[in-house]
Every structure is written in C-alpha cells, then in structure tokens.
Amino acid sequence: MTTMAQSTVREQVGTGSEIRRHELAAFLRSRRDRIAPEQVGLPRGARRRTPGLRREEVAHLSAVGVTWYTWLEQARDIHVSVQVLDAVARTLMLDKSERAHLFQLAGEVDPTPAASCDGVSDAVRQMLDQLDPLPACVQNSRYDILAYNRTYARLLCDLDAIPPEDRNCMVLVHTHPEWRASIVHLEETMRLMAAKLRASMAGHLSEPAWKLLVKRLQTESPEFRENWERYEIVAARTKTKQFRNRHVGLLNLQHTDLWLSPEQSARIVTYTPIDEETRQRLENLHLMAG
C-alpha cells in the first residue's frame, strides 16, 4: 500500500470514529433532555433553563466526574468503560433498544445478562415450566436470573416487571423494597450472599460483568459495602429458606441446586415445600401467577 493510500485509510478510520463519537454525544443529549428532574427525585427549581436534566446532574447520579461526562457530550476522544456506560444508561432510563444503541455507539459490548442469555435451551425452559408450582429459576454464580417459571416470577416480587438487566439476586436483595421485605432473615442473607459472591469472583476478577456488578452494588448499597469489606468467604449456603410472600404469606422451603453447566456455573435453583401448609400456599401462588 502506498503512503498516500495509507494516509487515506487513516483519515477514513478517524472520520468514522469521530462520526460515532458525535452520534453518541447527540444521543446522550437527547435522552438527557427528556428526563424530568422529578423523575429522579430532583427539584425543578425556578432557574432551570433546560427541559430535562443538567449535565452535572447526570454525572452525579451516575457517579461520574462532571468534566468527564461533559467531554463525552462534546464528542471528545476519550475511553468509555462498560461500568460508566451501564451507570449512564440507568440514569437516563434507557430501554433495551436504547441501551444496545448506546453500547454500539461507544464501541463496547454490553456485559449484562439481558444483552445475551446463552445457555438456557428450550429444553431447560420446558423443565422450569414442568416444575410449577415449585418455584424454579436458572442462575449463574453471579446471581443473574437467566430464566424462571411462573411461580418463581411471583415468589419475592413481580419479576416480570423488573428490567432484564436488573434481574440479579444480589441487586434485588440490596435495592428492591418488595424483594427485601419478602426475605425473613434479610441481614444474614445479604452477608452470606456477599461472601458467596466474593468466593465465586476469584475466577472472574478480570471480567467486566463481574466488576460492573460489584461497582454497582458498592455505589447503591451501604449494606453491601460493609459486608464486602469483611472479606468473608462462604462456599456453601444453608438449604432452608423462609420467604414472606405478600399474596400467600409465610413459605418454608428447601433450596436445591441442579447443575447444568459446571464450567459456567449455571444451575437450576428450585424450592420445595417443607410442610403441607407451604405446599398449598405455593399452589395458590401458582394459580395467581397464571
């Protein structure tokens, strides 16, 4: 390739990258303008000139530096991490398609399970359905909920109403009011889950999805920060669970893991009733979920 041809290629690449940065900046500005301050718990104030959020407000809510976010909206040539993209996407309340567009413009791969749900075959989904009225789901070692049946969908909250990227037991136990209220021994559960997550993370220290999850939990939950700093390690958990479902009452359950893919730590999590009263309540919950 001649020197002139090489120069032309470099200019084309640079131009393409610059166009993508400007598209990203425009996209962020458009989504920032449509979020009313009241939607994120901020006062509108008499002096507000913008229809939506200010740049500094998006930066603060996303735990990102104001200067850095300003550069991002100015189409500066800066590196954008998946952790920052995830935080900004949540602040701007992006839906699934908008989130995918954001990551594509930034040239990054969305690491959340909502972007790619591999390993859950039609056969496994059929198994989950056949287990009803026993609550069952497919989880990985990061506590992502990859699939679930009708009873599990109503066990701790209305899981169908939760965005796919937020269907993670660690996130829900630390941030979702109804999920938290449904767990009888909440403090003990959070401490054990943090210890289990730390043990599992040893083999995934460099993976973006794991780092993103821990960063989010540290930002959103003082309880997680405290438990995470304990550096406790737990390889096994208690198999007896108590949940307080708002529709049917107290449930006494036995937890069982059925391993699907040991190399990916994918498993079917099932809950079976310990007593007859719980069995009847699960059947009632299944009927309600239908």
C-alpha positions in Angstrom: 0.0 0.0 0.0 1.3 3.4 -0.9 1.9 6.2 1.6 -1.0 8.2 0.1 -3.3 5.2 0.3 -2.3 4.5 3.9 -3.0 8.2 4.8 -6.4 7.9 3.1 -7.3 4.8 5.2 -6.2 6.5 8.4 -8.4 9.5 7.5 -11.4 7.3 6.8 -10.9 5.4 10.1 -10.5 8.7 12.0 -13.6 10.2 10.4 -15.7 7.1 11.2 -14.6 7.2 14.8 -15.3 10.9 15.0 -18.8 10.5 13.5 -19.6 7.8 16.0 -18.5 10.0 18.9 -20.7 12.8 17.7 -23.6 10.4 17.3 -23.0 9.2 20.9 -22.9 12.8 22.2 -26.1 13.8 20.4 -27.9 10.6 21.6 -26.9 11.3 25.2 -28.1 14.9 25.0 -31.4 13.9 23.5 -32.0 11.4 26.3 -30.9 13.8 29.0 -33.4 16.4 27.8 -36.4 14.0 28.1 -35.8 13.1 31.8 -37.7 15.5 34.1 -35.9 16.3 37.4 -38.9 15.0 39.3 -38.4 11.5 37.7 -35.0 11.1 39.5 -36.0 12.8 42.8 -34.6 16.3 42.0 -36.4 19.6 42.4 -37.1 21.5 39.2 -36.3 25.0 40.6 -37.2 28.4 39.2 -33.9 29.0 37.4 -33.8 25.8 35.3 -33.5 26.5 31.6 -33.1 23.0 30.2 -36.2 20.9 29.8 -34.6 17.9 31.3 -31.5 17.1 33.4 -28.3 19.2 33.5 -25.0 17.6 32.6 -23.8 17.8 36.2 -26.9 16.1 37.4 -26.4 13.1 35.1 -22.8 12.9 36.2 -23.7 13.0 39.9 -26.5 10.4 39.5 -24.1 8.1 37.5 -21.2 8.6 39.9 -19.1 10.0 37.0 -16.9 13.1 37.0 -18.7 16.2 35.7 -15.7 17.1 33.4 -15.5 13.6 32.0 -19.3 13.5 31.2 -19.1 17.0 29.7 -16.3 15.7 27.4 -18.4 12.7 26.5 -21.3 15.0 25.3 -18.7 17.2 23.5 -17.6 14.2 21.4 -14.1 14.2 22.9 -11.8 11.3 22.1 -11.9 9.5 25.5 -12.2 5.9 26.6 -15.6 4.9 27.8 -15.7 1.9 30.2 -18.6 -0.5 30.4 -19.2 0.4 34.0 -19.7 4.0 33.2 -21.9 3.2 30.2 -24.1 1.0 32.5 -24.4 3.7 35.1 -25.3 6.4 32.5 -27.8 4.0 30.8 -29.6 3.6 34.2 -29.6 7.3 35.0 -31.1 8.1 31.6 -33.7 5.3 32.0 -32.8 3.7 28.6 -34.9 0.8 27.4 -33.4 -2.3 26.0 -33.0 -1.0 22.4 -31.6 2.4 23.6 -29.1 0.6 25.8 -27.9 -1.6 23.0 -27.6 1.5 20.8 -25.5 3.3 23.5 -23.1 0.4 23.8 -22.8 0.1 20.0 -22.0 3.8 19.5 -19.4 3.5 22.3 -17.8 0.5 20.6 -18.3 -1.7 23.7 -20.1 -5.0 24.4 -22.9 -4.8 27.0 -21.9 -7.4 29.6 -25.2 -7.7 31.3 -27.2 -10.9 31.0 -30.0 -9.0 29.3 -27.8 -8.5 26.3 -27.0 -12.2 25.9 -28.8 -15.0 27.6 -26.8 -18.1 26.4 -27.1 -21.5 27.9 -30.8 -21.6 28.6 -32.2 -24.0 26.0 -35.8 -24.7 25.1 -35.5 -28.0 26.9 -34.4 -26.2 30.1 -37.2 -23.7 29.9 -39.7 -26.6 29.5 -38.2 -28.2 32.6 -38.8 -25.0 34.5 -42.4 -24.9 33.4 -42.9 -28.5 34.4 -41.7 -27.8 37.9 -44.6 -25.4 38.6 -46.0 -24.9 41.2 -42.5 -25.4 42.7 -40.6 -22.1 42.3 -37.6 -22.5 40.0 -35.1 -20.4 38.0 -31.8 -20.6 36.2 -29.0 -18.7 37.8 -25.2 -18.4 37.3 -22.6 -17.8 40.0 -23.0 -14.0 39.6 -26.6 -14.4 40.7 -28.0 -13.3 37.3 -31.5 -14.8 36.9 -31.4 -16.1 33.3 -34.9 -17.8 33.2 -37.7 -18.7 35.6 -41.1 -20.2 35.8 -44.5 -18.7 36.7 -44.4 -19.4 40.5 -40.8 -18.0 40.9 -42.0 -14.9 39.0 -44.2 -14.0 42.0 -42.2 -15.6 44.8 -40.4 -12.4 46.0 -41.8 -9.7 43.8 -43.3 -9.2 40.3 -40.2 -10.3 38.5 -41.7 -9.7 35.1 -41.9 -6.0 35.9 -38.1 -5.9 36.6 -36.0 -4.9 33.6 -33.9 -7.9 32.4 -30.6 -6.1 33.2 -31.8 -5.8 36.8 -32.8 -9.4 37.3 -29.9 -10.3 39.6 -30.5 -11.6 43.1 -27.6 -9.5 44.6 -29.1 -6.3 43.1 -32.6 -7.1 44.1 -31.8 -8.1 47.7 -29.9 -4.9 48.2 -32.1 -2.4 46.3 -35.7 -3.7 45.7 -38.1 -2.9 48.6 -40.5 -5.8 48.0 -37.8 -8.4 47.4 -36.1 -7.3 50.6 -39.4 -7.4 52.6 -40.0 -11.0 51.4 -36.8 -12.4 52.9 -37.4 -13.3 56.6 -33.7 -13.3 57.6 -32.5 -10.4 55.4 -29.3 -9.3 57.2 -28.0 -12.8 57.4 -28.9 -13.5 53.8 -27.1 -10.4 52.5 -24.0 -11.2 54.4 -23.9 -14.8 53.2 -24.6 -13.8 49.6 -21.7 -11.2 49.6 -19.4 -13.9 51.0 -20.5 -16.4 48.3 -20.1 -13.8 45.6 -16.5 -13.0 46.7 -15.7 -16.7 46.7 -17.1 -17.1 43.2 -15.4 -13.9 41.9 -11.9 -15.4 42.4 -12.1 -17.0 39.0 -13.6 -13.9 37.3 -11.5 -11.0 38.5 -10.8 -9.5 35.1 -14.3 -10.0 33.6 -16.3 -6.7 33.0 -19.7 -8.1 34.0 -18.4 -9.1 37.5 -16.6 -5.8 38.1 -19.7 -3.9 36.9 -21.9 -5.8 39.4 -19.6 -5.1 42.3 -19.2 -1.5 41.4 -23.0 -1.0 41.1 -23.6 -2.7 44.5 -20.9 -0.6 46.2 -22.5 2.5 44.8 -26.1 1.7 45.6 -25.9 -0.2 48.9 -24.1 0.7 52.1 -25.0 -2.8 53.4 -23.2 -4.4 50.6 -20.2 -2.2 51.0 -20.0 -3.2 54.7 -20.3 -6.9 54.0 -17.9 -6.8 51.0 -15.2 -5.2 53.2 -15.5 -8.1 55.6 -13.7 -10.3 53.0 -15.6 -13.3 54.2 -15.7 -16.5 52.0 -18.5 -19.0 52.0 -18.5 -22.0 49.7 -21.8 -23.5 50.9 -25.1 -21.9 52.0 -27.9 -23.0 54.2 -30.6 -25.0 52.3 -33.6 -23.9 54.4 -35.2 -20.7 53.3 -38.1 -18.6 54.7 -39.9 -16.1 52.5 -42.8 -13.9 53.4 -44.9 -13.6 50.2 -47.3 -10.7 50.2 -50.0 -12.8 48.4 -49.9 -16.1 50.3 -47.9 -15.5 53.5 -45.0 -17.4 55.1 -43.2 -20.0 53.0 -40.9 -22.6 54.5 -38.8 -24.0 51.6 -35.8 -26.3 50.9 -33.3 -24.9 48.4 -31.8 -27.3 45.8 -29.2 -26.6 43.1 -29.3 -28.7 39.9 -26.1 -28.0 38.0 -26.5 -27.5 34.2 -23.1 -26.3 33.2 -20.3 -26.5 35.8 -17.8 -24.7 33.7 -20.1 -21.7 33.5 -21.6 -22.2 37.0 -25.1 -22.3 35.5 -27.7 -24.1 37.7 -31.4 -24.6 38.1 -32.4 -23.3 41.6 -35.5 -25.0 43.0 -37.6 -24.5 46.1 -39.6 -27.4 47.6 -42.1 -27.0 50.5 -41.0 -28.3 53.9 -44.6 -28.5 55.2 -48.1 -29.1 53.8 -49.2 -25.5 54.5 -46.3 -24.2 52.4 -47.2 -26.7 49.6 -50.8 -25.4 49.5 -49.6 -21.8 49.5 -47.3 -22.5 46.6 -50.2 -23.9 44.6 -52.2 -20.8 45.4 -49.3 -18.6 44.3 -49.0 -20.5 41.0 -52.7 -20.0 40.3 -52.4 -16.3 41.0 -49.3 -16.1 38.7 -51.3 -17.6 35.8 
